[in-house]
Amino acid sequence: MPTPGSGRGFLWLGLVLSSVCVALGCETQANSTTDALNILLIIVDDLRPSLGCYGDKLVRSPNIDQLASHSLLFQNAFAQQAVCAPSRVSFLTGRRPDTTRLYDFNSYWRVHAGNFSTIPQYFKENGYVTMSVGKVFHPGITSNHTDDSPYSWSFPPYHPSSEKYENTKTCRGPDGELHANLLCPVDVVDVPEGTLPDKQSTEQAIQLLEKMKTSASPFFLAVGYHKPHIPFRYPKEFQKLYPLENITLAPDSEVPDGLPPVAYNPWMDIRQREDVQALNISVPYGPIPVEFQRKIRQSYFASVSYLDTQVGRLLSALDDLQLANSTIVAFTSDHGWALGEHGEWAKYSNFDVATHVPLMFYVPGRTASLPEAGEKLFPYLDPFDSASELMEPGRQSMDLVELVSLFPTLAGLAGLQVPPRCPVPSFHVELCREGKNLLKHFRFRDLEEDPYLPDYSLRIVCQCQVVKNISLLLLFLLSCCLRG
């Protein structure tokens, strides 16, 4: 028969082990943010996959290609709608336009559809410092004139001061006068404020990275670039990369016979520009004169190369600040842009070229090895350097995927609980997602059973469960002894 002292010993041991389990659980919660990966989400306006990493032999995009070489790249990613505001609201909430009830620029989803959580809001609620630079949400009523603040962001979003000149008369025409043109290569020193919006956004994003380097909290930084959105207002030196004699027309540049009128977009946004108005093009089908078609394509490609330099400077800063080994980088666009295919220009249609987007994810230690001390994954590459070689994507998926999958995929990659699938209907549900989780496409070397939790979480959960089971066993034995 056990002595009273031995019973107290069993009880003491059980309580101690239970306390250890509780302590380990607290450690898990405490370390979940300090060990968390940061997120850098780069969203580009109107960028189709005209990039070297997507097989385009003409476009010079060495910095984006370099990112792709360390990433998982999706070859067949598509937006939910080829319009800025509906697409952005869709992928930032993880809901389709049928749920957000936004197909244009005229409503705010929290008022007209439901109080749906957003990607940055979800990260903010999970201990992240969330920041917005440039065009992330579409400005105006579709984001409540606040870029969805304060729901989504820890601080007021940043917009470059020079973006107010984007649609003003700052384009020097052949007559020497300033115009509001579609084609607008500029000498940067001559434009108002002596800078351009995407340059300012890069500078601001780098400053935020510098501040967050010493932060105890993980960060979610979304950077939205304007180019190649029209007008094609970019530093004029980028035209030199694309001599007009090297610019071909779209391979299928004629309007298809029998095309239903509802399937065609008459590219009215282009027609409003002064240089296009001067061409007196018939509505709705045109066509645009051949020489001007070449100039549009030249300026689009030049804008992409200009964008590439900004992405390159941002990623190089991530390297310099030694954040590349602790930051997930996601790169995408809100939709594509037609460059004469099917006689179409711009967006607003459902043709492949208007909805097809680039999509890639760099995950340190997973899509690429962690950089060694002093090693740079993202050194800046000059698109004017003809010696630079085309980099192949690191890993690729040919599966058909959608931007509405961005929300669950980023949450899963960061080790957060992936929001549940939405019921039908889901207007009353604040947090759920309509897109598939893309984590199955990543080969996680450290995750075998549960793709939603980082490895350290699994270890702690298992350790805690073992201790808990031992405690229960000892308490059971103690009760048996006391009964005996």
N, C-alpha and C positions, 0 to 999 in steps of 0.2 A: 504494500500500500504506500503511495507516495506521501512524502512529508509535506506539511504546509509550505515549507520553504521552496520545495521543488516546483509546486504549483505556481507560486509567485514568480519563479524564474522563467517558467514557460510563458506566463502572461507578459512578463517584461520583454522577453525576446520577441514575442509576436508583435507587441506594440512598437518595438524598435524597428523591426523589419517593415512594418506597415508605414512607419514614418519615413523610412528610406525610400519607399515607393512613392510616397507623396512628394518627397524632396526631388526625386528624379523627374516626376511629372512637372514640378515647378521649373526644373532646369530646362525641360523640353520647351515649355512655354517661353521662358526667358531667352533661350538661345534661338528661337524660331525667327526673330528679327535680326539679331546680331550676326547670325550665320547666313541670312537670306541673300539670294542673288538680287542685284539691282536690275532694273529694266530700262533700256533705251529703245524707245519706239520711234522709228523714223517713218513719217507719212509724207508721200510726195503727191503733188497735185497733177492730175492728168497724165501720169507716166504709164505708157504702155511698155511691154517688155522689149523695147528697142535698146538692148544692152548687150555688151559682149558676152556676158555670162549666159544669156539666153540665145546665143548663136548669131547675133547681128554682127556681120563682118565690117560694117561701115562705122558704126557708132563707137566713139572712144569713151569708155567709162571704166578706167583702170581701178579706181578706188572702190566702186560698187562691185566690180568683178573680184577684187581682192577680198571683200567681205564675203562674197559668194563662195570663194575658195575655202573658207573656214566655216561654212554654214550648211544647213540643209535647205536646199532650194526646191520649191514646188514649181514645176514646169507648166501646170495647168490650173492656175488659181484664177478665180473670177469674182468680180464684185457683184453685189446683189442688184445694183442699178447704176447705170452710167450717168449719174448726176451727183454733183459734189455733196450737197446736204443730205439727201436720203442715204447715200452710201456710207458716209461718215457716221451718221446717227445709227445706222444699222450695225456696222461692225464694232462701234464703240459701246453699244448696248448688248450686242449678241443677239439681237432680234431682227427679223426680216421686215422690210417696209410694210408688209401687210399687217404687222403687229404695231410698228411705230406710227402707222397711219401717215407717213410722210413720203410723198412722191415728188415734192417740189421744194419751195423755200418758204412756206407760209405758215408753219405751225411748230410748236414746241411739244415734244413727245410727252413730257411730264404733265402737261395740261390737257392735251387732246387724245392721248392714248393710255398711258399709265405711268406710274412713278418708277420707271425701270432704272435699275442700277447700271452704272457704266464701268468699263474696265478700270480707269483711274480711281473711281469711287471705291471699288472693291479692294484695290490695293491700299488705298488710304485707310479704309476701315480695318485693314490687317497690318497696320503699323508702318506703312510706307509714307515717305514724304513725296507727294505728287506735284509735278510741275509741268506747265505747258508753255511752249515757245512756238510762235508763228501760227500757221493755220493748222489746227488740230481738229476741233469742232468747226463747222462752217459758221462764220459770224452772222449775226442778225437774230431774227426771231427764232430760228431753228435751234439755237442754243441759248435762248432767253436773253440775248444781247449781253451775255456774261461768260460765254464759253462754258456754260453749265456750272458756274461758280455759285455758291461755295461747295456744292455737292462733290464735284470731281477733283478739286484742286486744293492743295494746302496753302497756296499763295495765289494772288491774282495773276492770271495768265499774261504772258508778255507778247505784245505785238510790235513789230518794228515800226519806227516812226515814219520811215520812207515808203511804207506800203500805200499810203494815201495818194501817192503820185502815180500808181500803177496804171490808172486809166485816164490820166490827164495828158495834156499835150506836151510830151517830153521827148518825142521822136523827131529827130531832124530829117526832114524830107529832102528829095532832090532839089526842091526850090529854095532850100536854105531855111525854110520856116519850120516851126514846131507843130507837130500833128499828133493826134491820138490814133496811131496806126496799129495794124496787126504785127507787122514786121518792124522791130524797134531795137536793132543793135545800137548800143550807146557807148560813148566815152564816159566812164564812170565819174571822172573828175568834173564833168560838165553837168551832171544831173543834180536835181535838188538834194541837198545835204551831202553830196559827194559820195553816196553809197547806194546800195540796193537792198531790198528787204531780206533776201536770203543770206547775204553777207552779215547783216545785223543779227539775224536769228542764230547763225553759227557762233558769232562772238558771244551772244547772251548765253547760249547753251554751254559753251566752254566755261564761262564764268560760273554757271550753276554747278557744273561738274567739279570745278575747283573748290567750291564751298562744300559740296557734299562729300568730298574725299575724306574729310575729318569728322563727318557726322556719325553718330552712333546708330542712326536709323538707316535702313535701306531706302533707296530712292526709285521712283518711277518718273522718268523724264520723257515726255513726248515732244518731238521736234517736227513741225510741219513746214515743208518747203513749198514755195509758190511755183517755181518753174518746174516743168515746162508749160504751165498754165498760160493762156494768152492774157495780155499781149506778149509777144516774144521779145521781152525787154531784158537784155543780157549784155555783158561786156563784148564789144564788137570784135575783139581779137579772136573770139571763139569761132567766128565765121571762117577763119583761115584753115580750120581743121576740115572744112567741108567745101572745097571749091565747087562752084555750080556745075562745072563740066563733069564732076564725079557723082552728081545727084541724079538718080534715076526716078522715073515716075513709078507709082504703085503698079504692081504687076497686073491687077484686075481693076483698072481705073474707070470702067464704064458702068453706068447704072444698069443693073440686071434687067433683062426683058421680063415684063410681067410682074415687076416688083409691086406689091400692094402699097398704096400711098401711106398707110399707117406705119409701115416698116421703115419709112425713110425720114431722116432728120434733115431739114433744109438749111442747117448750120447758120441760123439767123444771128448768133453771137459774133460770128466772123464777119457777116455782111455789114454789121454796124460800124466796123472800123473804117477810118477815112480812106486808107489806101485801097481797101476792097470796094468801097462805095464808088471809087473813081473808075473801077473796071466795068461798072454797069452790067452786072451779071444777072441773067434772068432767074426768076424764082419759079419753082423750087429746085430744079435740077442743075442749073448752070449750063455748061461746065465752066470751071475756072480756067483761064488761059494757061497753056502748058508751061510757059516760062515762069508764071507766078506760082504754079504748083511746085516747081522746083525750088523756088525761093521759100515757100512755106515749109517744105520738108527740110531745107537747109537750116532754117532758123529753129525748127523743132529740135533737130539733132544737136545744133550748137547750144541750145538751152539745156539739153540733157548733159552735155559735157561740162557746162558751167555748174549745173547742179552737182555733178560728180565731184568737182573740186571742193564744194562745200561739205559734202558727205565725207570726203577724204580728210579735210581739216578737223572735222568733228571726231572721227574715229582715231585719228592720229593723237588728238588730245586725250582721248580715253586711254590710249596706250601710255602716253607721257605721264599721266596721273596714276598709272599702275592700277587702273580700274578694269582693264580688259579681262582679267582673270576672275572677276566677280560680277560681271555685268552681262546679262542676256541682251543681244541686239536683235530686234525685229525690224525688217525693212519691207515696206509695201507702198501701194498707191491706192487712191480712192476709186479709180477706174482707168480705162485706157483712153485712146484718142485716135480717131481715123485720120489717115494721111493720104486720102484719095482713093482708098480701096472702095470698090463698088460705087464710085462717084461720090463717096461720103467724105465729110470733113468734121472734125471736132467729136463731140460725144453725143449723148441723148438718144442714141439708137441701141438696138440689142445685137448688133453685129459683134462678132468675136473681137475685133480690134478695139471696140469701145468698152468691152467688159473684161477683157483679159488683162491681168495685172501681174507685176512681179511680186513674189512673196518668198522671203528667206528668213531663217532664224540661226543666229550664232549663239551657241550655248557653251560656255567655257567648260572644258574637260569632257564634253560630250560630242559636239559636232567637230571639235578640234581639241588638240592637246593643250593643256595649260601652258602659257608662255614661260620659258625659263627666265631667270633673273637677267635683266638687261636685254632680253629679246623683245622685239616689237612684232606684233601680229599685223598691225595696220599702219605701217609707215606711209606717209603721204606720197602719192604717185602723181606725177605731172602728166596730164593727157597730151601735152605738146611734145613729150619725150617719145620720139619714134622708136627708141630702142626697147621700150617696155614691151614685154610679151603678154599675150592674152592668157589669163588665168582661168582654168577650168573650175566649175563649181565643185565644192568638196564632196557633197552627197546630193543626190537628186531623187525626187519622187515624181513619177508621171501620173499619179492618181489625180482625178478631178476633185478639187477642193474649193471652198468658198471663204470669203473674208469673214463671214459670220462665225467662222471657227476660231477667229483670233482670240476672243475672250477666254474660252475654256483652255485653249492651248497655252496662252501666257500664264494663266493661273496654275495650270499643272506643271509647267516648266519651272515656275518659281517655288513649287512645293506647297502652294495653297490648296485648300479644298476646292475641287472643281465644282462650279455651280451645277445644280441638277438640270436635267432636261426639262423644258417647259411643258406644262400640260396644254391642252387645247380646249378652250381658249386660255390665254395667259395674261390678259390685260390687268388682272387683279394681283398678279405675282410680281413682286419687286425684283427678286433675284432668281433668275434661271437663264438658260441659254438654249437657243434653237439650232446652233451649229454643232457639228461633230467635234470631238476632241481629237487633235491630230497627233497626240503623244505616241501612238502606235508606230508612227513613222520614224521615231528617234530610237536609236539603239543605245539604251541606257545600260552602260556597263555595270553600274552599281545598283540597279533596280531590277528585281526579277519578279516579285509577286505583286507589289502595289505601285503602279506608275504615278500615283498622285502625291506620294510623300518622298522627301529626300531620304537618303540612306541613313543619316544620323537619327532621323525620327523613328525609323523602323527599329534601329538598334535599341534606342531608349525605351520604346514601347515594349519590345521583347524583354528587356532587362526588368522593366517595371512589372510585367506580367509574371515573370519567374519569381520575383520577390513576393508579389502579392499571393501567388499560389503557395509558396512556402509558409507565408504568414497564416493563410487559411488552414493549411495542414496542421501547423503547430497548435493553432487555436482549437482545431477539432480534437487533436490528441489530448490537449489540456482538459477539454470538456469531458472526454472519456475518463481521464484520470480522476477528475473531481467526482464523477458519478460513481466510479469504483471505490 
